[in-house]
């Protein structure tokens, strides 16, 4: 934990950067604020999903915020429309008409960003900019300085009278949010491309919009046969996507009415002969005395544990004392859960 205590009157603090010696451009204010509680590999993808290190989204993929007007009045735009800022000049007041776009990248690193925009003002230095920010960072004046045509020119201005430079961001793997806010009356936006240097022809307007990320979900797979009892072979099933804190449901069915079950959970498969059948999980955890209803069924839910990495297998199987079973013990099928 880093703590700061006041000492000198009027001393001012803006932000703090902590970096390794070889971190690229460690003091750039373009770096977004770090998120708390970092757990590598546990993030859930959201928004547009990068494909081969390229993210593409049309401006109209989010509804126009107050001040933006959806239009088709200029030819040459992609998608179904473009947005034009009609909220007046906001040269010193960012945060009006915020358009937010969520996206996820798998590969961390340096990404260039380009906004396809248009300025129909005869003066290329007028109606040619907006405010932008990444992941809640500072709003930055973003200009094109090109007029009368659709252009990919996207330059950042960190402070008045300072050189502009092509927009870029150093991104971590995981979800991010890019925001655009109105600044100059009449500025038009068509689409946004975010890409790594190795991408071939990254500004091709024929590139389709990136797909929406489908969150990874875990799988539940029935493995191995059970042991028949009075009501036949009981069943074991699981539901839930196995992500941090997700709702998870375990269900037993077809077992001895009003009996009791023991649920065995293993970190690995044992697969050894047992009571005329097979004990599938290694017995790392056993929950005994689980009451079955009059139909021989039981369901219970819990929140999936946090912090499990992807590709982790757990093995499950339930056993029910049952006089109708060959050796007095019925068993469900084995069940394998695999985290996403």
Buried (B, 14 or more C-beta within 10 A) or exposed (E): EEEEEEEEEEEEEEEEEEEEEEEEEEEEEBBBEEEEEEEEEBBBBBBBBBBEBBBBBBBBBBEBBEBBBEBEEBEEBBBEBBBBBBBEBBEEEBEBBBBEBBBBBEEEBEBBBBBBBBBBBEEBEBBBBBBBBBBEBBBBBBBBEBBEEBBBBBBBBBEEEEEBEEBBBBBBBBBBBBBBBBBBBBBBBBBBBBBBEEBEEBEEBEBEBBEBBEEEEBEBEBBBBBBBBBBEBBBBBBBBBBBBEBEBEBBBBBBBEEBBBBBBBBEEBBBEEBBBBBBBBBEEEEEEEBEBEEEBBBEEEEEBEEEBEEEEBBBBBBBBBBEEBEEEBBBBBBBBBBBB
